[in-house]
Amino acid sequence: MKSVLSVVLTLLKEAAKVYWVLLKVMVPALVIVKGLEMIGGVALLGDILSPMMQWVGLPNELGLVWATLMLTNIYTGLIVYFNLELTQTLSVAQVTVLGVLALLSHSLPVEGAVAKNMGVSWRVTLALRFGGAVILGGALHFLYSSMNWLQQPASSLWRPDAPVDDSLVSWALGQIETLAWIYVIIFALMVLLRVLRAIGIERMMHTLLYPVLRWLGIGKDAANVAVIGVVLGLTFGAGLLIKEAQSGRLSQRDIFLTIGFLGLFHSVIEDTMLILLMGADLSGILWARLVFALVVIGALARWSYVTRKLNDRQETPQT
């Protein structure tokens, strides 16, 4: 009994630490979004991003959600999403596409800086993550609409209560309640991760992904770290990569391919569960994302291999 209580208390403390870090981002973001809404900035930002939103089949208003996701994190993006008064009901397909945009291009300033620290340039990070989000989002929109898949109205698994009136006091009280629920969600996800680890799901993911990463040309040590990053997140995985790189066991090619793969496919349990709360479908936010990451990184691996061989030939002295 004491051990169970100890685990619960540990998880509560860990969740509180994560929550505090998120609060320092989410609260200012909520105030800024509310200010933008009051002065018409939401519509303006939607107009700026409207060509992109039309490409992926989403309403212009969701441009604000995407911008928030790119600049902050998925939790803040969720709050902004649930606070927007959309002029139309989104389909499951549209929510799934929005989820793909969130998963591929969230937290770019922070996670881009992590990649930069590992030797992957901002240009590459933006091309992979922002460009990848636009390409995969557009491809899924075309697939879902042309095949008439997932066109039923989306039903969110969780949605904060709407304010009873339009006053700032009512809005503030609603945000406090929503932020409290975010802590509950973080704690629940931490419990879920602990349970999945205990029943062997994490180990099973390692077993399944390791051969695939090796097939991509990622070395053994880097592949081990990549699997951890897939489960726990890019920042954590990159932290382990830094340690391995400092040990001298990883080549720059391994680091580049691993960071690239984690940029497109990381924190697969937590982030995927968060997007499921919006009512998205796993076909896009999990399976299509995995296939896309494998195809892109596989192509980069082959390209880097061919480039290296050509450079070696050029550098070899002629006899």
C-alpha positions as CSV (number, residue, x, y, z in Angstrom):
1,M,0.0,0.0,0.0
2,K,2.8,2.4,0.9
3,S,4.6,1.7,-2.4
4,V,1.4,2.5,-4.4
5,L,1.0,5.7,-2.4
6,S,4.6,6.6,-3.0
7,V,4.2,6.1,-6.7
8,V,1.1,8.3,-6.8
9,L,2.8,11.0,-4.8
10,T,5.8,10.9,-7.2
11,L,3.6,11.1,-10.2
12,L,1.7,14.0,-8.7
13,K,4.9,15.9,-8.1
14,E,6.2,15.1,-11.6
15,A,2.9,16.3,-13.1
16,A,3.1,19.5,-11.1
17,K,6.6,20.2,-12.4
18,V,5.5,19.7,-16.0
19,Y,2.3,21.7,-15.3
20,W,4.2,24.7,-13.9
21,V,6.4,24.9,-16.9
22,L,3.4,24.8,-19.2
23,L,1.5,27.4,-17.2
24,K,4.2,29.9,-17.8
25,V,3.6,29.5,-21.5
26,M,-0.2,28.9,-21.6
27,V,-1.4,31.8,-19.4
28,P,0.4,34.5,-21.4
29,A,-0.7,32.8,-24.7
30,L,-4.3,32.8,-23.5
31,V,-4.3,36.5,-22.6
32,I,-2.7,37.3,-26.0
33,V,-5.2,35.2,-27.9
34,K,-8.1,36.9,-26.0
35,G,-6.6,40.3,-26.8
36,L,-6.3,39.4,-30.5
37,E,-9.8,38.2,-30.5
38,M,-11.1,41.4,-29.1
39,I,-9.3,43.6,-31.6
40,G,-10.0,41.4,-34.6
41,G,-6.5,39.9,-34.8
42,V,-7.9,36.3,-35.1
43,A,-9.5,37.1,-38.4
44,L,-6.4,38.9,-39.6
45,L,-4.1,36.0,-38.8
46,G,-6.6,33.7,-40.4
47,D,-6.4,35.8,-43.6
48,I,-2.6,35.6,-43.5
49,L,-2.5,31.9,-43.2
50,S,-5.6,31.3,-45.3
51,P,-3.8,30.0,-48.4
52,M,-2.2,27.3,-46.2
53,M,-5.5,26.5,-44.5
54,Q,-7.3,26.2,-47.8
55,W,-4.6,23.8,-49.0
56,V,-5.3,21.5,-46.1
57,G,-9.0,22.0,-46.1
58,L,-9.4,23.9,-42.8
59,P,-11.3,27.1,-42.0
60,N,-9.3,30.3,-41.8
61,E,-10.0,30.7,-38.1
62,L,-7.8,27.7,-37.4
63,G,-4.8,29.6,-38.6
64,L,-4.6,31.0,-35.1
65,V,-4.5,27.5,-33.6
66,W,-1.8,26.4,-36.0
67,A,0.3,29.5,-35.2
68,T,-0.1,28.9,-31.5
69,L,1.0,25.3,-31.9
70,M,4.1,26.2,-33.9
71,L,5.1,28.9,-31.4
72,T,4.2,27.1,-28.1
73,N,3.0,23.5,-27.5
74,I,0.1,21.1,-28.0
75,Y,-1.5,21.9,-24.6
76,T,-1.7,25.6,-25.4
77,G,-2.9,24.9,-28.9
78,L,-5.7,22.7,-27.5
79,I,-6.8,25.5,-25.2
80,V,-6.9,28.0,-28.1
81,Y,-8.7,25.5,-30.2
82,F,-11.4,24.9,-27.7
83,N,-11.8,28.6,-27.1
84,L,-12.3,29.5,-30.7
85,E,-15.9,30.0,-31.9
86,L,-15.8,28.3,-35.2
87,T,-18.3,29.2,-37.9
88,Q,-18.7,25.6,-39.0
89,T,-18.6,22.2,-37.4
90,L,-15.4,20.3,-38.2
91,S,-15.5,16.8,-39.6
92,V,-13.3,14.0,-38.3
93,A,-11.2,14.3,-41.4
94,Q,-10.6,18.0,-40.7
95,V,-9.7,17.5,-37.0
96,T,-7.4,14.7,-38.1
97,V,-5.6,17.0,-40.5
98,L,-5.3,19.7,-37.8
99,G,-3.9,17.0,-35.5
100,V,-1.3,16.2,-38.1
101,L,-0.3,19.9,-38.4
102,A,0.0,20.0,-34.6
103,L,2.1,16.8,-34.3
104,L,4.5,17.7,-37.0
105,S,5.0,21.4,-36.4
106,H,4.5,22.1,-32.7
107,S,7.0,23.8,-30.4
108,L,9.3,24.9,-33.3
109,P,11.3,27.5,-31.3
110,V,12.2,25.1,-28.5
111,E,12.6,21.8,-30.4
112,G,14.3,23.6,-33.3
113,A,16.8,24.9,-30.8
114,V,17.4,21.4,-29.6
115,A,18.0,20.2,-33.1
116,K,20.3,23.1,-33.8
117,N,22.4,22.2,-30.7
118,M,22.8,18.7,-32.3
119,G,24.1,20.2,-35.6
120,V,20.8,20.2,-37.6
121,S,20.2,23.7,-39.0
122,W,17.0,25.7,-38.7
123,R,16.5,25.5,-42.4
124,V,16.5,21.7,-42.3
125,T,14.2,21.7,-39.2
126,L,11.7,24.0,-40.8
127,A,11.8,22.2,-44.1
128,L,11.1,18.8,-42.4
129,R,8.6,19.9,-39.8
130,F,6.7,22.9,-41.3
131,G,7.1,21.6,-44.9
132,G,6.2,18.1,-43.8
133,A,3.1,19.3,-42.0
134,V,1.9,21.2,-45.1
135,I,2.6,18.2,-47.5
136,L,1.1,15.5,-45.2
137,G,-1.8,17.7,-44.2
138,G,-2.6,18.4,-47.9
139,A,-2.2,14.8,-48.9
140,L,-4.6,13.6,-46.1
141,H,-7.1,16.3,-47.0
142,F,-7.1,15.2,-50.6
143,L,-7.3,11.5,-49.7
144,Y,-10.1,11.9,-47.2
145,S,-12.2,14.2,-49.4
146,S,-11.7,12.3,-52.6
147,M,-12.5,8.9,-50.9
148,N,-15.3,10.5,-48.8
149,W,-13.7,9.1,-45.6
150,L,-14.2,10.5,-42.1
151,Q,-16.7,13.1,-43.2
152,Q,-18.9,12.8,-40.2
153,P,-18.9,15.6,-37.6
154,A,-16.1,15.3,-35.1
155,S,-16.9,14.6,-31.5
156,S,-14.3,15.7,-28.9
157,L,-13.5,13.3,-26.1
158,W,-13.0,16.4,-23.8
159,R,-14.2,19.9,-24.2
160,P,-14.2,22.7,-21.5
161,D,-17.5,24.2,-20.6
162,A,-18.5,27.3,-22.6
163,P,-18.8,30.5,-20.5
164,V,-22.3,31.4,-19.4
165,D,-21.8,35.0,-20.7
166,D,-19.4,37.1,-22.7
167,S,-17.9,39.1,-19.8
168,L,-14.1,39.0,-19.1
169,V,-14.9,37.6,-15.6
170,S,-16.8,34.6,-17.1
171,W,-14.0,34.1,-19.6
172,A,-11.3,34.2,-16.8
173,L,-13.3,31.7,-14.7
174,G,-13.6,29.4,-17.6
175,Q,-9.9,29.5,-18.3
176,I,-9.1,28.7,-14.7
177,E,-11.3,25.6,-14.9
178,T,-9.8,24.6,-18.2
179,L,-6.2,25.0,-16.8
180,A,-7.2,22.9,-13.8
181,W,-8.4,20.1,-16.2
182,I,-5.1,20.3,-18.0
183,Y,-3.3,19.2,-14.8
184,V,-5.7,16.3,-14.6
185,I,-4.9,15.3,-18.2
186,I,-1.1,15.5,-17.6
187,F,-1.4,13.3,-14.5
188,A,-3.6,10.8,-16.3
189,L,-1.1,10.6,-19.2
190,M,1.8,10.0,-16.8
191,V,-0.1,7.2,-15.1
192,L,-0.9,5.8,-18.6
193,L,2.8,5.9,-19.6
194,R,3.7,4.1,-16.3
195,V,1.1,1.4,-16.9
196,L,2.2,0.9,-20.5
197,R,5.8,0.6,-19.4
198,A,4.8,-2.0,-16.7
199,I,2.8,-4.2,-19.1
200,G,5.6,-4.2,-21.7
201,I,4.1,-1.9,-24.4
202,E,7.2,0.3,-24.3
203,R,9.4,-2.7,-24.8
204,M,7.2,-4.0,-27.6
205,M,7.5,-0.6,-29.4
206,H,11.3,-0.9,-29.1
207,T,11.2,-4.4,-30.6
208,L,9.1,-3.3,-33.5
209,L,10.8,0.0,-34.3
210,Y,14.5,-1.0,-33.8
211,P,14.7,-3.1,-37.0
212,V,13.0,-0.4,-39.0
213,L,15.4,2.3,-37.8
214,R,18.4,0.0,-38.6
215,W,16.9,-0.5,-42.1
216,L,16.9,3.3,-42.5
217,G,20.6,3.3,-41.9
218,I,20.6,4.6,-38.4
219,G,23.4,3.0,-36.3
220,K,22.7,0.7,-33.4
221,D,23.4,3.2,-30.6
222,A,21.4,6.0,-32.3
223,A,18.5,3.6,-33.0
224,N,18.3,2.8,-29.3
225,V,18.1,6.5,-28.4
226,A,15.6,7.1,-31.2
227,V,13.2,4.5,-29.8
228,I,13.3,6.3,-26.5
229,G,12.6,9.6,-28.2
230,V,9.7,8.1,-30.1
231,V,8.1,7.1,-26.7
232,L,9.2,10.0,-24.5
233,G,9.7,13.0,-26.8
234,L,12.2,14.9,-28.9
235,T,13.8,16.9,-26.1
236,F,14.4,13.8,-23.9
237,G,15.7,11.8,-26.9
238,A,18.0,14.6,-28.0
239,G,19.4,14.8,-24.5
240,L,20.4,11.2,-24.7
241,L,21.7,11.8,-28.2
242,I,24.0,14.5,-26.9
243,K,25.5,12.1,-24.3
244,E,26.0,9.5,-27.0
245,A,27.5,12.0,-29.4
246,Q,29.9,13.2,-26.7
247,S,31.0,9.6,-26.2
248,G,32.2,9.5,-29.9
249,R,30.0,6.5,-30.7
250,L,27.7,8.3,-33.1
251,S,28.5,9.7,-36.6
252,Q,27.1,13.0,-37.7
253,R,25.0,11.1,-40.2
254,D,23.4,9.1,-37.4
255,I,22.7,12.2,-35.5
256,F,21.1,13.9,-38.5
257,L,18.9,11.0,-39.4
258,T,17.8,10.4,-35.8
259,I,16.9,14.0,-35.1
260,G,15.1,14.2,-38.5
261,F,13.1,11.1,-37.6
262,L,12.3,12.3,-34.1
263,G,11.2,15.7,-35.5
264,L,8.5,13.9,-37.5
265,F,7.6,11.1,-35.1
266,H,8.2,11.6,-31.4
267,S,6.3,11.4,-28.1
268,V,4.0,9.0,-29.9
269,I,1.9,8.0,-26.8
270,E,1.4,11.4,-25.0
271,D,1.1,13.6,-28.1
272,T,-1.2,11.1,-29.9
273,M,-3.5,10.8,-26.9
274,L,-3.7,14.6,-26.6
275,I,-4.8,14.9,-30.3
276,L,-7.3,12.1,-29.8
277,L,-9.1,14.4,-27.3
278,M,-10.0,16.6,-30.2
279,G,-11.8,13.8,-32.0
280,A,-9.1,13.0,-34.5
281,D,-8.6,9.6,-36.2
282,L,-5.6,7.3,-35.7
283,S,-5.3,6.8,-39.5
284,G,-3.8,10.2,-39.9
285,I,-2.2,11.2,-36.5
286,L,-0.4,7.8,-36.0
287,W,-0.2,5.6,-39.1
288,A,0.1,8.2,-41.8
289,R,2.6,10.1,-39.7
290,L,4.7,7.0,-39.2
291,V,4.7,6.1,-42.9
292,F,5.5,9.7,-43.8
293,A,8.4,9.8,-41.4
294,L,9.8,6.5,-42.7
295,V,9.5,7.6,-46.3
296,V,11.1,11.0,-45.8
297,I,14.0,9.8,-43.6
298,G,14.5,6.7,-45.8
299,A,14.9,9.1,-48.8
300,L,17.3,11.3,-46.8
301,A,19.3,8.3,-45.7
302,R,19.7,7.0,-49.3
303,W,20.5,10.5,-50.5
304,S,23.2,11.0,-47.9
305,Y,24.6,7.6,-48.7
306,V,24.9,8.4,-52.4
307,T,26.3,11.8,-51.7
308,R,29.0,10.4,-49.4
309,K,30.0,7.8,-52.0
310,L,30.3,10.5,-54.7
311,N,32.4,12.6,-52.4
312,D,34.6,9.7,-51.6
313,R,35.2,9.0,-55.3
314,Q,36.1,12.7,-55.9
315,E,38.5,12.7,-53.0
316,T,40.2,9.4,-54.0
317,P,43.5,10.3,-55.9
318,Q,43.7,9.0,-59.4
319,T,46.5,6.5,-60.1
